[in-house]
C-alpha cells in the first residue's frame, strides 16, 4: 500500500469481519491518507498479526473503532498523523470495554517515530496505546516512542495516552500536553508491571515535555505501579494536575505516625535494638499507661506514604491492622481500619494482657508489599512501625480477672 493514495468514507457493515486483515507477511504502507473510517460491529478496523510492518507518512482522520490491532510481530510507524478518533456503538451493539482506540498491541514490539496523535477519546482507558504482554514469556516486548507529539487525548478512566502492561518502554524527545485521565490515574502514561514478572520492566523517559496533563486521582503526568521509571534525563514537567502526585505517582511503601493528642515518644536506635527489632524500625512509646481490657479512645493515627515520603491522600481502600507481638496479649474490637484519604485512625481498640507488662504492637497495611519494595528499591530500606505501651497494675477500686 504505497504512494499518495487516499481512502475516504470506508464503511464496514460485515458483522463478523474487520475492514482490513493481514497476517504472516512483510508489509510496507506509506504516504497514504485515510479519512472517515467506520465499522458497524467489528473492532479493530485494521487487524495485523505476525507481521513485520513498516509505515511511513500515513495520515488517519476520523474513525469510530480501534484503528490498529497488532499482535506477534514488529511494527514500526514513522510520520504517522492521527486525529478525530472516538469509539461509538450502533443500536445493534451492547456497549463493550475497549482500551485502545489507536493501537491495541499484544505480544508485539511497537515503535512510533516522528508522529503525532491528537484529540482521541476513549470511554475507558488508554485512547492512544494499550500494550500488554505475557508475564511468563521468555522475551520481553518493547515500546519505543521517539520524536512524537501526543496532545489533547482523553480517557474517561485511566491512562490519557498510554497503558503499558509488562512491557519495556522507552520515550525520547516527545511532547505530552493537554491529555487527561478524567476519573482515574496517569494523565499521560500508566506503566504497569505484573508482580509475577521474573525480569523487571524497564522504563526510560528522556528529553521530553509533560505539560497540562490531568488525572482525576493519581499521577497527573505519569502513574506506575511497580518498577520506577527513569525520568531524570532532561525532562520537563509543568502544570500537570492530580490529587496525589501532580507529576508522578507510585504506590504505598511505608506508614508514618501523625502527630496526635496521645503522648507518643519515639525510641532511639539503641532502644529499638534492645527490643530485638531491626534498627530501621520506628517505635513510639505511649507515655500514658494503658488499662488492660479498656478502650483506647484517644486514637493513634498513621498516614500512607510512597517511597519518597509523599502522602497518598487518594487511598480509601487500604486496610491497616494492629496486632501484638506478645503471645499473652490480645488486640480486640476495631484492630483493622480502612484508610480515609490515606490515613488510618485506631480509636476503638481494646488491648488485653497481664497488668504490669510492657507490650509491643505492630501496625501493617495490606497495600504495602515487602517483596515488591525489595525488588523495586533494592537500595532503600523501609521501616516497620510499632507502638510500645505499658499495661498498668490495678488501682484502688479495680480488680483483675483471668477472663
C-alpha positions in Angstrom: 0.0 0.0 0.0 2.3 2.7 -1.3 2.3 6.1 -2.9 0.0 9.1 -2.5 -3.2 7.0 -2.0 -6.4 8.3 -0.3 -9.2 6.2 1.1 -12.3 8.1 2.3 -15.6 7.2 3.8 -14.9 3.4 4.1 -17.7 1.7 6.0 -17.7 -1.9 7.2 -21.2 -3.4 7.6 -20.0 -7.0 7.9 -20.9 -8.2 11.4 -18.1 -10.8 11.6 -15.1 -9.4 9.7 -12.7 -6.5 10.2 -12.2 -3.9 7.5 -8.6 -5.0 6.7 -6.8 -8.1 8.0 -3.3 -9.3 7.1 -1.1 -12.0 8.7 2.3 -13.6 8.4 3.7 -11.0 5.9 6.1 -8.2 5.4 4.0 -5.1 4.8 5.0 -1.6 3.7 2.5 1.2 4.0 3.5 4.7 3.0 2.2 8.2 2.0 -1.5 7.1 2.4 -4.4 9.1 3.8 -7.4 7.5 5.4 -10.5 9.6 6.4 -13.8 8.7 7.9 -13.4 5.0 8.6 -16.3 3.3 10.3 -17.4 -0.2 11.3 -20.9 -1.3 12.3 -19.9 -4.0 14.7 -16.3 -5.2 14.4 -13.3 -3.7 16.1 -10.5 -3.2 15.0 -10.5 -1.6 11.6 -7.0 -3.0 10.7 -6.1 -6.4 12.2 -2.4 -7.2 11.7 -0.9 -10.5 13.0 2.6 -11.9 12.9 3.9 -9.1 10.6 6.9 -7.1 10.0 5.3 -3.8 9.2 6.9 -0.5 8.1 4.7 2.5 7.8 5.8 6.0 6.7 3.8 9.1 6.2 0.3 7.7 6.9 -2.5 10.0 8.0 -5.8 8.9 9.6 -8.5 11.3 10.5 -12.0 10.3 11.7 -12.7 6.7 12.9 -15.0 5.1 15.3 -13.4 1.7 16.3 -10.0 0.6 17.3 -7.7 1.6 14.5 -4.8 -0.9 14.6 -4.8 -4.3 16.4 -1.2 -5.6 16.4 0.0 -8.9 17.6 3.0 -11.2 17.5 5.3 -9.1 15.3 7.4 -6.0 14.8 5.6 -2.8 13.9 7.3 0.5 13.0 5.3 3.6 12.3 7.1 6.8 11.2 5.5 10.2 10.4 2.1 8.9 11.4 -0.6 11.6 11.9 -3.8 10.5 13.8 -6.8 12.7 14.8 -10.5 12.6 15.4 -10.9 9.1 16.8 -13.8 8.3 19.1 -15.4 4.9 19.9 -19.0 4.6 19.0 -21.6 1.8 19.1 -24.5 1.1 16.9 -28.0 0.3 18.1 -27.4 -3.3 17.5 -24.5 -3.5 20.0 -24.2 -3.7 23.7 -21.5 -1.3 25.0 -18.2 -3.2 25.5 -15.0 -2.1 27.0 -12.2 -1.1 24.6 -9.0 0.3 26.0 -7.2 1.4 22.9 -8.7 3.5 20.1 -5.4 3.8 18.0 -3.1 0.9 18.9 -4.2 -2.3 20.7 -1.0 -4.3 21.0 -0.4 -7.8 22.3 2.9 -9.8 22.4 4.5 -7.4 19.9 7.1 -4.7 19.5 5.9 -1.2 18.5 7.9 1.8 17.5 6.2 5.2 16.9 8.6 7.7 15.4 8.2 11.4 14.5 4.4 11.0 14.8 1.5 13.0 16.2 -1.7 11.8 17.8 -4.3 14.5 18.7 -7.8 14.6 20.2 -8.5 10.9 20.6 -11.2 10.0 23.2 -11.8 6.7 25.0 -14.8 6.0 27.2 -12.5 3.7 29.2 -8.7 3.9 29.3 -5.6 4.5 27.1 -7.1 6.1 24.0 -3.8 6.0 22.1 -1.8 2.9 23.0 -2.7 -0.2 25.0 0.2 -2.7 25.0 0.0 -5.9 27.0 2.5 -8.8 27.1 2.6 -12.2 28.7 4.4 -12.0 32.1 5.6 -15.6 31.7 7.2 -15.1 28.3 11.0 -15.6 27.9 11.4 -12.4 26.0 10.0 -9.0 26.9 8.4 -6.9 24.3 9.3 -3.2 23.8 7.6 0.1 23.0 9.6 3.0 21.6 8.2 6.5 21.4 10.6 8.9 19.7 10.2 12.4 18.4 6.4 12.3 18.7 3.6 14.5 20.0 0.6 13.4 22.0 -1.9 16.2 22.6 -5.5 16.6 23.9 -6.2 12.9 24.2 -8.8 11.9 26.8 -9.5 8.7 28.7 -12.7 8.7 30.7 -10.9 6.4 33.3 -7.1 6.0 33.3 -4.1 6.5 31.1 -4.7 9.6 28.9 -2.2 8.3 26.3 -0.6 5.0 27.1 -1.3 2.0 29.3 1.7 -0.3 29.2 1.5 -3.8 30.8 4.6 -6.0 31.2 6.4 -4.1 28.5 9.8 -2.2 28.4 9.1 1.4 27.4 11.5 4.0 26.0 10.3 7.6 25.5 12.7 10.1 24.0 12.1 13.7 22.7 8.3 13.6 23.0 5.6 16.0 23.9 2.7 15.1 26.1 0.3 18.0 26.5 -3.3 18.5 27.5 -4.0 14.8 27.9 -6.4 13.6 30.7 -7.5 10.6 32.7 -10.7 12.0 33.9 -11.7 9.6 36.7 -8.5 7.6 37.2 -4.7 7.6 37.1 -2.0 8.6 34.7 -2.9 11.7 32.8 -0.4 10.7 30.1 1.3 7.4 30.9 0.3 4.5 33.1 3.2 2.0 33.5 2.1 -1.4 34.9 4.2 -4.5 35.6 2.8 -7.8 36.9 4.1 -8.9 40.2 4.8 -12.3 38.7 7.3 -10.9 36.2 10.7 -12.7 36.6 12.5 -9.9 34.8 11.9 -6.3 35.8 10.1 -4.0 33.5 12.3 -1.1 32.4 11.1 2.5 31.7 13.3 5.3 30.4 11.9 8.8 29.7 14.3 11.4 28.3 14.3 14.8 26.6 10.5 15.0 26.9 8.0 17.6 28.0 4.9 16.8 30.1 2.6 19.9 30.3 -1.0 20.5 31.3 -1.9 16.8 31.7 -4.5 15.9 34.3 -5.6 12.8 36.3 -8.7 12.7 38.4 -6.9 10.6 41.1 -3.1 9.7 40.9 -0.3 10.9 38.6 -1.1 14.0 36.6 1.6 13.0 34.0 2.8 9.5 35.0 1.5 6.7 37.2 3.4 3.5 37.8 2.5 0.5 40.0 5.8 -1.4 40.4 9.2 -0.5 38.9 10.3 3.1 38.9 10.7 4.9 35.6 14.0 6.7 35.0 12.7 10.2 34.4 15.9 12.2 35.3 17.3 12.7 31.8 16.4 16.2 30.7 12.6 16.1 31.1 10.3 19.0 31.9 7.1 18.7 34.0 4.9 21.7 34.4 1.3 22.5 35.2 0.3 18.8 35.5 -2.5 18.1 38.0 -3.7 15.3 40.1 -5.0 14.8 43.7 -1.9 12.8 44.5 1.3 13.1 42.5 0.7 16.1 40.2 3.7 15.0 38.0 4.4 11.4 39.1 2.6 8.9 41.3 3.6 5.5 42.6 2.2 3.2 45.3 2.2 2.7 49.1 5.6 1.9 50.6 5.5 3.0 54.2 3.4 4.1 57.2 4.2 7.2 59.2 2.8 8.3 62.5 0.9 11.6 62.6 1.4 14.0 65.5 -1.6 13.4 67.8 -3.1 14.1 71.2 -1.9 11.0 72.9 1.7 11.4 74.1 4.0 9.3 71.9 7.7 9.4 72.3 9.9 7.9 69.6 12.6 5.5 70.7 16.2 5.9 69.6 18.1 3.3 67.7 19.7 1.7 70.8 16.3 1.4 72.5 14.8 -0.2 69.3 17.6 -2.8 69.1 17.1 -3.8 72.7 13.6 -4.8 71.8 15.1 -7.3 69.2 13.8 -5.2 66.3 15.8 -4.1 63.2 17.5 -0.7 63.7 15.4 0.7 60.9 12.2 0.0 62.9 10.1 3.0 64.0 8.8 2.5 67.6 6.8 5.0 69.5 6.3 4.6 73.2 3.0 5.6 74.8 3.9 7.7 77.8 0.4 7.3 79.3 -0.1 3.7 80.6 -3.0 1.7 79.3 -5.5 -0.3 81.2 -5.9 -3.9 80.1 -9.4 -4.5 78.8 -10.3 -0.8 78.4 -10.9 1.0 75.2 -8.2 3.1 73.6 -10.3 6.1 72.6 -7.8 8.9 72.2 -6.6 7.4 68.9 -3.4 6.5 67.1 -3.2 7.9 63.5 -0.9 6.9 60.7 -0.6 8.1 57.1 0.2 6.1 54.0 3.2 7.3 52.0 5.1 6.4 48.8 8.8 5.7 48.6 9.6 9.4 48.6 7.6 10.1 51.8 4.7 11.7 49.9 1.3 11.1 51.4 -1.1 9.1 49.2 -4.2 11.1 50.1 -6.3 9.3 47.4 -6.2 5.9 49.1 -9.6 4.9 50.5 -9.3 1.1 50.2 -6.1 0.0 52.0 -6.6 -1.7 55.4 -4.2 -1.4 58.3 -4.1 -3.9 61.2 -2.8 -3.6 64.7 -1.6 -6.8 66.3 0.5 -7.8 69.3 4.0 -9.3 69.2 3.4 -10.6 72.7 1.9 -14.1 72.8 -0.1 -13.3 76.0 -1.6 -10.1 74.7 -4.7 -9.8 72.5 -5.8 -6.9 70.4 -9.6 -6.8 70.1 -12.5 -4.9 68.6 -11.5 -2.5 65.8 -8.0 -3.8 65.3 -8.4 -3.4 61.5 -9.3 0.0 60.0 -9.8 1.2 56.4 -8.0 4.2 55.0 -9.7 7.5 54.7 -7.8 9.9 52.4 -4.7 7.9 53.1 -5.0 7.9 56.8 -5.7 5.2 59.4 -7.3 6.1 62.8 -7.2 3.5 65.6 -9.6 4.9 68.2 -11.8 1.9 69.1 -9.2 -0.7 70.1 -9.1 -2.9 73.2 -5.8 -4.4 74.4 -6.0 -7.3 76.9 -2.9 -8.5 78.7 -1.2 -9.0 82.1 -1.1 -5.9 84.1 2.4 -4.7 84.9 3.7 -5.8 81.5 5.3 -3.8 78.6 3.7 -4.7 75.3 4.7 -4.2 71.7 2.1 -3.7 69.0 2.9 -3.7 65.2 0.8 -1.9 62.6 0.9 -3.1 59.0 -1.1 -2.1 55.8 -2.3 -4.6 53.2 -1.3 -2.4 50.3 2.4 -2.4 51.4 4.1 -5.4 49.8 7.6 -6.0 51.1 8.5 -8.3 48.2 7.7 -5.7 45.7 9.6 -3.0 47.6 12.7 -5.1 47.9 12.6 -5.8 44.1 11.8 -2.3 43.0 14.0 -0.5 45.5 16.9 -2.8 46.4 19.0 0.2 47.8 16.3 1.5 50.1 15.0 0.3 53.4 11.5 0.9 54.6 10.7 1.0 58.3 8.1 -1.1 60.0 6.1 0.7 62.7 5.4 -0.3 66.2 3.7 1.0 69.4 5.2 0.2 72.8 2.9 0.6 75.8 2.7 -0.2 79.5 -0.3 -2.0 80.9 -0.5 -0.6 84.4 -1.4 -2.5 87.6 -4.9 -2.3 89.0 -5.6 0.7 91.2 -7.8 1.0 94.3 -11.4 0.1 93.4 -10.3 -2.0 90.3 -9.8 -5.8 90.2 -8.0 -8.2 88.0 -9.7 -11.2 86.4 -8.4 -14.1 84.4 -11.1 -13.8 81.7 
